[in-house]
Each structure stands twice: as structure tokens, then as C-alpha cells.
Amino acid sequence: VKCSRIEEFEEDGIGFAISRAFAPLGRAMLLSRRAVKKGGLYFHMKGDEWASEFASIPSQVCSAWSPEAFAEYAVSGRATKMALVLTRRV
């Protein structure tokens, strides 16, 4: 486990990543494309606005990433649902 800024990772140095409260999906994918190796998995922990973020991913970002899946979950004490979005580096 490494807690660090994405810019500090070497090129293709990440095979698996998870982030929370980092950036909107499209921006997170854009900023991390150099660091995450091809075939790498990146899980994004998102709040209740995840669907609008997902819909606004720029198409050019999808040339490097494949948004594949999501799962909603509830956090005890919170009224809103959360989501886990999976993107795969292609």
C-alpha cells in the first residue's frame, strides 16, 4: 500500500489502484493513465453523483481506459448510496 500523489509514481508502475475523493472520473483517468500499466485495474470510490461523472467521461479518455463496472453500497449513518466504479487500463 502506498499513499502518494499520482505524479510521484513511475510510468506503468501501478497494477491495481483505489482512490476516494480524488477527482471526477474523467479527470482521475486522465491524470493516472501514465502511471497505471496496461491491464491495470483502478477502482474509484464515488458518492451519489457517480452516474453524472460516468456519463461525462470524455470519449478520448476511453481510448486509454475501459469503464467496466460499478456497484452501489450503503455506509452506515449515511442516507445517500455510494458507488465503486471499476476502470481497466487498455
PyMOL CGO cylinders between C-alpha atoms (Angstrom):
from pymol import cmd
from pymol.cgo import CYLINDER

trace = [
    CYLINDER, 0.00, 0.00, 0.00, 1.32, 3.39, -0.96, 0.3, 1, 1, 1, 1, 1, 1,
    CYLINDER, 1.32, 3.39, -0.96, -0.41, 6.65, -0.16, 0.3, 1, 1, 1, 1, 1, 1,
    CYLINDER, -0.41, 6.65, -0.16, 1.09, 9.13, -2.59, 0.3, 1, 1, 1, 1, 1, 1,
    CYLINDER, 1.09, 9.13, -2.59, 0.36, 11.68, -5.29, 0.3, 1, 1, 1, 1, 1, 1,
    CYLINDER, 0.36, 11.68, -5.29, -0.24, 10.12, -8.71, 0.3, 1, 1, 1, 1, 1, 1,
    CYLINDER, -0.24, 10.12, -8.71, 2.54, 12.24, -10.23, 0.3, 1, 1, 1, 1, 1, 1,
    CYLINDER, 2.54, 12.24, -10.23, 5.09, 10.55, -7.96, 0.3, 1, 1, 1, 1, 1, 1,
    CYLINDER, 5.09, 10.55, -7.96, 4.59, 7.07, -9.44, 0.3, 1, 1, 1, 1, 1, 1,
    CYLINDER, 4.59, 7.07, -9.44, 6.84, 5.80, -12.20, 0.3, 1, 1, 1, 1, 1, 1,
    CYLINDER, 6.84, 5.80, -12.20, 5.40, 5.10, -15.64, 0.3, 1, 1, 1, 1, 1, 1,
    CYLINDER, 5.40, 5.10, -15.64, 3.49, 1.80, -15.71, 0.3, 1, 1, 1, 1, 1, 1,
    CYLINDER, 3.49, 1.80, -15.71, 4.26, 1.37, -12.01, 0.3, 1, 1, 1, 1, 1, 1,
    CYLINDER, 4.26, 1.37, -12.01, 0.69, 0.67, -10.85, 0.3, 1, 1, 1, 1, 1, 1,
    CYLINDER, 0.69, 0.67, -10.85, -1.16, -2.57, -11.45, 0.3, 1, 1, 1, 1, 1, 1,
    CYLINDER, -1.16, -2.57, -11.45, -4.02, -2.00, -9.03, 0.3, 1, 1, 1, 1, 1, 1,
    CYLINDER, -4.02, -2.00, -9.03, -5.29, 1.26, -7.55, 0.3, 1, 1, 1, 1, 1, 1,
    CYLINDER, -5.29, 1.26, -7.55, -8.18, 2.52, -5.48, 0.3, 1, 1, 1, 1, 1, 1,
    CYLINDER, -8.18, 2.52, -5.48, -8.98, 6.12, -4.72, 0.3, 1, 1, 1, 1, 1, 1,
    CYLINDER, -8.98, 6.12, -4.72, -11.54, 8.05, -2.72, 0.3, 1, 1, 1, 1, 1, 1,
    CYLINDER, -11.54, 8.05, -2.72, -12.30, 11.76, -3.06, 0.3, 1, 1, 1, 1, 1, 1,
    CYLINDER, -12.30, 11.76, -3.06, -9.56, 12.16, -5.68, 0.3, 1, 1, 1, 1, 1, 1,
    CYLINDER, -9.56, 12.16, -5.68, -11.17, 13.74, -8.76, 0.3, 1, 1, 1, 1, 1, 1,
    CYLINDER, -11.17, 13.74, -8.76, -14.13, 13.30, -11.10, 0.3, 1, 1, 1, 1, 1, 1,
    CYLINDER, -14.13, 13.30, -11.10, -13.87, 10.02, -13.05, 0.3, 1, 1, 1, 1, 1, 1,
    CYLINDER, -13.87, 10.02, -13.05, -12.70, 11.51, -16.35, 0.3, 1, 1, 1, 1, 1, 1,
    CYLINDER, -12.70, 11.51, -16.35, -10.03, 13.64, -14.69, 0.3, 1, 1, 1, 1, 1, 1,
    CYLINDER, -10.03, 13.64, -14.69, -8.81, 10.77, -12.47, 0.3, 1, 1, 1, 1, 1, 1,
    CYLINDER, -8.81, 10.77, -12.47, -8.47, 8.53, -15.53, 0.3, 1, 1, 1, 1, 1, 1,
    CYLINDER, -8.47, 8.53, -15.53, -6.62, 11.23, -17.44, 0.3, 1, 1, 1, 1, 1, 1,
    CYLINDER, -6.62, 11.23, -17.44, -4.21, 12.01, -14.60, 0.3, 1, 1, 1, 1, 1, 1,
    CYLINDER, -4.21, 12.01, -14.60, -3.38, 8.36, -13.89, 0.3, 1, 1, 1, 1, 1, 1,
    CYLINDER, -3.38, 8.36, -13.89, -3.05, 6.94, -17.40, 0.3, 1, 1, 1, 1, 1, 1,
    CYLINDER, -3.05, 6.94, -17.40, 0.78, 7.24, -17.40, 0.3, 1, 1, 1, 1, 1, 1,
    CYLINDER, 0.78, 7.24, -17.40, 1.19, 5.55, -14.02, 0.3, 1, 1, 1, 1, 1, 1,
    CYLINDER, 1.19, 5.55, -14.02, -1.27, 2.65, -14.41, 0.3, 1, 1, 1, 1, 1, 1,
    CYLINDER, -1.27, 2.65, -14.41, 0.09, -0.14, -16.60, 0.3, 1, 1, 1, 1, 1, 1,
    CYLINDER, 0.09, -0.14, -16.60, -1.94, -1.71, -19.40, 0.3, 1, 1, 1, 1, 1, 1,
    CYLINDER, -1.94, -1.71, -19.40, -4.35, -4.22, -17.95, 0.3, 1, 1, 1, 1, 1, 1,
    CYLINDER, -4.35, -4.22, -17.95, -4.22, -2.43, -14.60, 0.3, 1, 1, 1, 1, 1, 1,
    CYLINDER, -4.22, -2.43, -14.60, -7.37, -2.04, -12.52, 0.3, 1, 1, 1, 1, 1, 1,
    CYLINDER, -7.37, -2.04, -12.52, -8.42, 1.24, -10.97, 0.3, 1, 1, 1, 1, 1, 1,
    CYLINDER, -8.42, 1.24, -10.97, -11.34, 1.35, -8.54, 0.3, 1, 1, 1, 1, 1, 1,
    CYLINDER, -11.34, 1.35, -8.54, -12.92, 4.74, -7.89, 0.3, 1, 1, 1, 1, 1, 1,
    CYLINDER, -12.92, 4.74, -7.89, -14.96, 5.19, -4.70, 0.3, 1, 1, 1, 1, 1, 1,
    CYLINDER, -14.96, 5.19, -4.70, -17.66, 7.70, -5.63, 0.3, 1, 1, 1, 1, 1, 1,
    CYLINDER, -17.66, 7.70, -5.63, -20.55, 9.48, -3.96, 0.3, 1, 1, 1, 1, 1, 1,
    CYLINDER, -20.55, 9.48, -3.96, -24.12, 9.91, -5.11, 0.3, 1, 1, 1, 1, 1, 1,
    CYLINDER, -24.12, 9.91, -5.11, -23.07, 11.93, -8.18, 0.3, 1, 1, 1, 1, 1, 1,
    CYLINDER, -23.07, 11.93, -8.18, -21.22, 8.97, -9.71, 0.3, 1, 1, 1, 1, 1, 1,
    CYLINDER, -21.22, 8.97, -9.71, -23.72, 8.49, -12.57, 0.3, 1, 1, 1, 1, 1, 1,
    CYLINDER, -23.72, 8.49, -12.57, -23.29, 12.04, -13.89, 0.3, 1, 1, 1, 1, 1, 1,
    CYLINDER, -23.29, 12.04, -13.89, -19.50, 11.68, -13.61, 0.3, 1, 1, 1, 1, 1, 1,
    CYLINDER, -19.50, 11.68, -13.61, -19.67, 8.39, -15.51, 0.3, 1, 1, 1, 1, 1, 1,
    CYLINDER, -19.67, 8.39, -15.51, -21.81, 9.94, -18.25, 0.3, 1, 1, 1, 1, 1, 1,
    CYLINDER, -21.81, 9.94, -18.25, -19.43, 12.88, -18.66, 0.3, 1, 1, 1, 1, 1, 1,
    CYLINDER, -19.43, 12.88, -18.66, -16.24, 10.86, -19.23, 0.3, 1, 1, 1, 1, 1, 1,
    CYLINDER, -16.24, 10.86, -19.23, -14.73, 12.34, -22.41, 0.3, 1, 1, 1, 1, 1, 1,
    CYLINDER, -14.73, 12.34, -22.41, -14.65, 9.82, -25.28, 0.3, 1, 1, 1, 1, 1, 1,
    CYLINDER, -14.65, 9.82, -25.28, -10.92, 10.40, -25.89, 0.3, 1, 1, 1, 1, 1, 1,
    CYLINDER, -10.92, 10.40, -25.89, -10.19, 9.19, -22.34, 0.3, 1, 1, 1, 1, 1, 1,
    CYLINDER, -10.19, 9.19, -22.34, -11.84, 5.88, -23.22, 0.3, 1, 1, 1, 1, 1, 1,
    CYLINDER, -11.84, 5.88, -23.22, -9.09, 5.22, -25.77, 0.3, 1, 1, 1, 1, 1, 1,
    CYLINDER, -9.09, 5.22, -25.77, -6.81, 4.50, -22.79, 0.3, 1, 1, 1, 1, 1, 1,
    CYLINDER, -6.81, 4.50, -22.79, -9.42, 3.24, -20.30, 0.3, 1, 1, 1, 1, 1, 1,
    CYLINDER, -9.42, 3.24, -20.30, -12.38, 0.87, -20.32, 0.3, 1, 1, 1, 1, 1, 1,
    CYLINDER, -12.38, 0.87, -20.32, -15.00, 1.74, -17.68, 0.3, 1, 1, 1, 1, 1, 1,
    CYLINDER, -15.00, 1.74, -17.68, -16.32, -1.72, -16.87, 0.3, 1, 1, 1, 1, 1, 1,
    CYLINDER, -16.32, -1.72, -16.87, -18.49, -1.99, -13.81, 0.3, 1, 1, 1, 1, 1, 1,
    CYLINDER, -18.49, -1.99, -13.81, -19.93, -0.39, -10.77, 0.3, 1, 1, 1, 1, 1, 1,
    CYLINDER, -19.93, -0.39, -10.77, -21.51, -1.48, -7.54, 0.3, 1, 1, 1, 1, 1, 1,
    CYLINDER, -21.51, -1.48, -7.54, -23.60, 0.61, -5.20, 0.3, 1, 1, 1, 1, 1, 1,
    CYLINDER, -23.60, 0.61, -5.20, -23.26, 0.23, -1.47, 0.3, 1, 1, 1, 1, 1, 1,
    CYLINDER, -23.26, 0.23, -1.47, -24.53, 1.91, 1.67, 0.3, 1, 1, 1, 1, 1, 1,
    CYLINDER, -24.53, 1.91, 1.67, -22.48, 3.33, 4.50, 0.3, 1, 1, 1, 1, 1, 1,
    CYLINDER, -22.48, 3.33, 4.50, -23.93, 3.13, 7.97, 0.3, 1, 1, 1, 1, 1, 1,
    CYLINDER, -23.93, 3.13, 7.97, -25.19, 6.52, 9.05, 0.3, 1, 1, 1, 1, 1, 1,
    CYLINDER, -25.19, 6.52, 9.05, -25.39, 7.99, 5.53, 0.3, 1, 1, 1, 1, 1, 1,
    CYLINDER, -25.39, 7.99, 5.53, -28.65, 8.49, 3.68, 0.3, 1, 1, 1, 1, 1, 1,
    CYLINDER, -28.65, 8.49, 3.68, -27.07, 8.51, 0.21, 0.3, 1, 1, 1, 1, 1, 1,
    CYLINDER, -27.07, 8.51, 0.21, -25.73, 5.48, -1.63, 0.3, 1, 1, 1, 1, 1, 1,
    CYLINDER, -25.73, 5.48, -1.63, -22.09, 5.26, -2.60, 0.3, 1, 1, 1, 1, 1, 1,
    CYLINDER, -22.09, 5.26, -2.60, -20.63, 3.59, -5.68, 0.3, 1, 1, 1, 1, 1, 1,
    CYLINDER, -20.63, 3.59, -5.68, -17.48, 1.73, -6.62, 0.3, 1, 1, 1, 1, 1, 1,
    CYLINDER, -17.48, 1.73, -6.62, -16.60, 2.21, -10.30, 0.3, 1, 1, 1, 1, 1, 1,
    CYLINDER, -16.60, 2.21, -10.30, -14.03, -0.05, -11.99, 0.3, 1, 1, 1, 1, 1, 1,
    CYLINDER, -14.03, -0.05, -11.99, -11.92, 1.12, -14.90, 0.3, 1, 1, 1, 1, 1, 1,
    CYLINDER, -11.92, 1.12, -14.90, -9.36, -1.03, -16.72, 0.3, 1, 1, 1, 1, 1, 1,
    CYLINDER, -9.36, -1.03, -16.72, -6.31, 0.45, -18.49, 0.3, 1, 1, 1, 1, 1, 1,
    CYLINDER, -6.31, 0.45, -18.49, -6.27, -0.70, -22.12, 0.3, 1, 1, 1, 1, 1, 1,
]
cmd.load_cgo(trace, "trace")
